[in-house]
Amino acid sequence: MSYSALLRRAADYAALYRREGLSAGDRVVIALRHSVDLYAAFVGALLGGFVPAMFPFPSPKTRADDYRRSLAALFDNARPHLFVTYPDLADKCQSAGLAPAGLRMYCTDEPLPPGSPDRIGAEPSPDDTAFLQYSSGTTGLKKGVAISHRALLWQVDQYARAIRLTPRDRIVSWLPLYHDMGLIACLMTPLLHRVPLVALCPFEWVRRPASWLHAASIHRATLSWLPNFAYSFLARSVRDEELRGVDLSSLRGVVNCSEPILDASHVAFLRRFEPYGLRASALAASYALAENTFAATSGGFGDSLVRDIIDGVALARDGHAVPCSPESPTARVLVSSGRALPETEIAIVNEHGAELPERRVGEIVLRSPCLLREYYRNPDATRVALRGGRYFTGDAGYIADGELFVIGRLRDLIVIRGQNIYPQDIEAIVNDVRGVIPGRVAAVAVDNDALGTRDLVVLAETHETDAKRRERIRSQIRERIAAATEVAPADVRLFEHMWLRKSTSGKISRSINRERYLALRDENGGASHDTCGAHETNDAARSSKIRASKEVADADATLQRVRRCVNAVIGDGRRAGASLDDHGALITSGTIDSLRLAELIAAIEAEFDVSIPPAALAEISKIDTIAAWSGLIERLTTIGRDERRPTQSLDSSESRVAVPRRPEDVVLRTGEPRAVRRASGFWTRYYRWVFWRRGVRCGRGLRVLGPLLLRIDGSARNIEIGDNVTLMPGVDLKVRENGRIILHDGVVLDTGARLVAANDARIELGEDAQIAMGCIINAGADVIIGARTAVAGYCTIIASEHRYLGPEPFMRQGYDHTPVYIGQDVWIATHALINRGSRIGDGAVISAGSIVKGDVPPRAVVAGRPARVIRFRAPATRSVNPATAGL
């Protein structure tokens, strides 16, 4: 999509806001899935002089109660005039009574009024609020940061200069827009500088981290922004086979921001991907925060990031960053976040606000032209943070030779017997202990009333179940922490995988896990012994009212099969069918996360030979007892059958409509029984493995006769292949922007056939449909083709076309999208062109070389450019089933 097309879509949203009665400065809350509408709704509000606020939509991992509380707090603070969302969330808000009285809602399934980029709205003042930046944290809704238009434009221009941005750059991002890093670096900056942007869905990236690497390689990206945890996550989670063909040599800047930078993360990232073209010079950094619109510093981009080797003991004891030898046992390596942007003043102050000299640790304080105007409707928080024109960040750090080194949040600082302990340092030490799952560690402090001080507690996850090996892991954790910090942890707890909770930004939440630890400790009477077992992995274990479920020898066979699926997905070394708490919540307790939810769905589909439709996903995400699975599985077949279209025979009178006007009007199934063929051969076996590995849904009897071109930008489950499908050499299947391709039973795609589905559209081919050599089906809106329809060679079917009447170059004018519906038993002869919006009735014939745009009646024979009816086929005869002919 071009930026011009995005602006036209944004103009439609601006027209919607005016139609809903909004005036300049009125607030619009936006909670949408990753889509074009998410971008357009936000930009349309900016252009119209309204004040948008992004908010994340709930994922399967999100606790419903937490999300409702956060959304209610957002509504209370922002007091929006309009809520832009999708139908399901709107229904939940209304049923839960979350929407304030008088709040209007717009759902994305409703049509937008046409707007014009030339008529957006009143031009706002530079100092008016442009948008509110909220984020949903683990402790509730964070404060609303009010950013002015002046601050936004200054930030975008100055940061673009700092990173030497040019129109030749290309940005790739998976970052959500409800965080400042995604919103400013990966939307507003490329939009205002017309730099191409490749945007991935954040949840798809978490499910398939290699998608970011492939996107950077395919699109020759030059810039990207990542939080620190993503460097380590990518380095350890991407498999070798996922890196085939990846070339990262185009990247000139991979910017680490949003978290304190860990040198070990950079080292692991570079070591893993340097063989694939990543250069050390591409590592860059920035100290960025929503209250400063985004970046306050920038490092890299021609200059190597500065690494400071300091004495960790002196840092903890005295708050002094003293350089030391790399060979020192107490040496720590800190990485600079770069130097201040122009007109930006950075100081380090003590608890009284007095400035500290270089290399002394204190609170980071900012003054810049792009600071927040206020915390929206929160004067107390504004007075605390904004003093004398400076913003007190609450972050700890120091300055050395003009370089800023960020250590962490002051509120996370653990002070034990006069020593400053930074939890991320402890966590980095523990991550390197063999047996600990990397990235699954939390260091927290708890009060010790008896000694009048605080204790350090380490919470870590491990796959290890042997008691002696677990004890060795705990001993190594204690020894390494004591050697590096001169502080010994009072308690080291090892838990099963997925016990620790994360925030919505994907980080382990220290505050939430501290509370869980205290509840568990209190339940055990203050004991500090290590505990392991299913009761630790469930919130229900903290209540004495819920007992661990006993093993049921005569358990239902369905329940046992589901248990095996769950155990296989958890992968924690338990034998299948072992004691798994039947009454514990799987998802909300953290037993499985969103990644393993997808694996669990696939495992159950394979085990029970069912297809789980979208309507059942809500059931799965809300499971609170394993015993409920038996009833769920019994319902799956019914749910799946109800969601399918009614099966109609080719000649049934119910299928007779003038032309198909909706997807439901296209008959996709023949209603005839079919045997599954046996297919073999190298390419068949190879692509069955490829489809299974990538997550493509594939039926039985697949026959592949040569190499294919698969381009999947998003979920591989958006491609569904039925039974007895044949794919000839060179078939090209491409899905992006949440497009879908569905091939029903018996479909044949001939050599070089190309199917491209994008823009949330789907290409669906009915049973026994045939697409011949060299055909192109391009779907920016739905293209539905009925059963037994044949498309001859070198035809083109398009649901999108370029706009071209405007004064600017047509490549910048975007596209118009209209669905194409083609009925059953249609023959489209060679070199025909079927334009967007065409609707072709059952049994029609399109002559060679015809150009179709509009409606073709059932059984009509059309020809010409444009195509016109020249005759009609004979009426269809009703087939007779010999088995019932005598009845």
HELIX and SHEET records of a PDB file:
HELIX    1   1 TYR A    3  ARG A   19  1                                  17    
HELIX    2   2 VAL A   36  GLY A   48  1                                  13    
HELIX    3   3 ALA A   64  ALA A   78  1                                  15    
HELIX    4   4 PRO A   87  SER A   95  1                                   9    
HELIX    5   5 HIS A  149  ALA A  162  1                                  14    
HELIX    6   6 ASP A  180  ASP A  180  1                                   1    
HELIX    7   7 MET A  181  MET A  188  3                                   8    
HELIX    8   8 THR A  189  HIS A  193  1                                   5    
HELIX    9   9 PRO A  202  ARG A  207  1                                   6    
HELIX   10  10 ALA A  210  ILE A  218  1                                   9    
HELIX   11  11 ASN A  228  SER A  237  1                                  10    
HELIX   12  12 ASP A  240  LEU A  243  5                                   4    
HELIX   13  13 ASP A  263  PHE A  273  1                                  11    
HELIX   14  14 GLU A  274  TYR A  276  5                                   3    
HELIX   15  15 ALA A  280  ALA A  282  5                                   3    
HELIX   16  16 ALA A  290  ASN A  292  5                                   3    
HELIX   17  17 GLY A  312  ASP A  318  1                                   7    
HELIX   18  18 PRO A  379  ALA A  385  1                                   7    
HELIX   19  19 LEU A  410  ASP A  412  5                                   3    
HELIX   20  20 PRO A  423  ASN A  431  1                                   9    
HELIX   21  21 ALA A  467  THR A  485  1                                  19    
HELIX   22  22 ARG A  510  GLU A  523  1                                  14    
HELIX   23  23 ALA A  534  THR A  537  5                                   4    
HELIX   24  24 ASP A  539  ARG A  542  5                                   4    
HELIX   25  25 ALA A  557  ILE A  570  1                                  14    
HELIX   26  26 SER A  594  PHE A  608  1                                  15    
HELIX   27  27 PRO A  614  SER A  621  1                                   8    
HELIX   28  28 ILE A  626  ALA A  628  5                                   3    
HELIX   29  29 TRP A  629  GLU A  643  1                                  15    
HELIX   30  30 SER A  653  SER A  655  5                                   3    
HELIX   31  31 PRO A  663  ASP A  665  5                                   3    
HELIX   32  32 PHE A  682  ARG A  694  1                                  13    
HELIX   33  33 ALA A  716  ASN A  718  5                                   3    
HELIX   34  34 PHE A  810  ARG A  812  5                                   3    
HELIX   35  35 PRO A  882  THR A  884  5                                   3    
SHEET    1   A 4 VAL A  51  MET A  54  0                                        
SHEET    2   A 4 ARG A  27  ALA A  31  1                                        
SHEET    3   A 4 LEU A  82  THR A  85  1                                        
SHEET    4   A 4 ARG A 104  CYS A 107  1                                        
SHEET    1   B 3 THR A 129  GLN A 133  0                                        
SHEET    2   B 3 VAL A 145  SER A 148 -1                                        
SHEET    3   B 3 GLU A 374  TYR A 375 -1                                        
SHEET    1   C 2 SER A 136  GLY A 137  0                                        
SHEET    2   C 2 GLY A 140  LEU A 141 -1                                        
SHEET    1   D 2 ILE A 171  SER A 173  0                                        
SHEET    2   D 2 LEU A 197  ALA A 199  1                                        
SHEET    1   E 3 LEU A 223  LEU A 226  0                                        
SHEET    2   E 3 GLY A 253  ASN A 256  1                                        
SHEET    3   E 3 LEU A 283  ALA A 285  1                                        
SHEET    1   F 2 THR A 297  SER A 298  0                                        
SHEET    2   F 2 ARG A 339  ALA A 340 -1                                        
SHEET    1   G 2 ARG A 307  ASP A 311  0                                        
SHEET    2   G 2 ALA A 331  VAL A 335 -1                                        
SHEET    1   H 4 GLU A 345  VAL A 349  0                                        
SHEET    2   H 4 GLY A 362  ARG A 367 -1                                        
SHEET    3   H 4 ARG A 390  ALA A 400 -1                                        
SHEET    4   H 4 LEU A 386  ARG A 387 -1                                        
SHEET    1   I 4 GLU A 345  VAL A 349  0                                        
SHEET    2   I 4 GLY A 362  ARG A 367 -1                                        
SHEET    3   I 4 ARG A 390  ALA A 400 -1                                        
SHEET    4   I 4 GLU A 403  ARG A 409 -1                                        
SHEET    1   J 2 ILE A 414  ILE A 416  0                                        
SHEET    2   J 2 GLN A 419  ILE A 421 -1                                        
SHEET    1   K 3 VAL A 436  ASN A 448  0                                        
SHEET    2   K 3 THR A 453  THR A 462 -1                                        
SHEET    3   K 3 ASP A 491  PHE A 495  1                                        
SHEET    1   L 8 ARG A 697  CYS A 698  0                                        
SHEET    2   L 8 ILE A 719  ILE A 721  1                                        
SHEET    3   L 8 ARG A 740  LEU A 743  1                                        
SHEET    4   L 8 ARG A 762  LEU A 765  1                                        
SHEET    5   L 8 VAL A 783  ILE A 785  1                                        
SHEET    6   L 8 VAL A 820  ILE A 822  1                                        
SHEET    7   L 8 ARG A 839  ILE A 840  1                                        
SHEET    8   L 8 ASP A 855  VAL A 856  1                                        
SHEET    1   M 9 ARG A 703  VAL A 704  0                                        
SHEET    2   M 9 THR A 726  LEU A 727  1                                        
SHEET    3   M 9 VAL A 748  LEU A 749  1                                        
SHEET    4   M 9 GLN A 770  ILE A 771  1                                        
SHEET    5   M 9 ALA A 790  VAL A 791  1                                        
SHEET    6   M 9 TRP A 827  ILE A 828  1                                        
SHEET    7   M 9 VAL A 845  ILE A 846  1                                        
SHEET    8   M 9 ALA A 860  ALA A 863  1                                        
SHEET    9   M 9 ARG A 868  PHE A 872 -1                                        
SHEET    1   N 7 LEU A 709  ILE A 712  0                                        
SHEET    2   N 7 ASP A 732  VAL A 735  1                                        
SHEET    3   N 7 ARG A 754  ALA A 757  1                                        
SHEET    4   N 7 ILE A 776  ALA A 779  1                                        
SHEET    5   N 7 THR A 796  ILE A 798  1                                        
SHEET    6   N 7 LEU A 833  ILE A 834  1                                        
SHEET    7   N 7 ILE A 851  VAL A 852  1                                        
SHEET    1   O 2 SER A 800  HIS A 802  0                                        
SHEET    2   O 2 TYR A 815  HIS A 817 -1                                        
END                                                                             
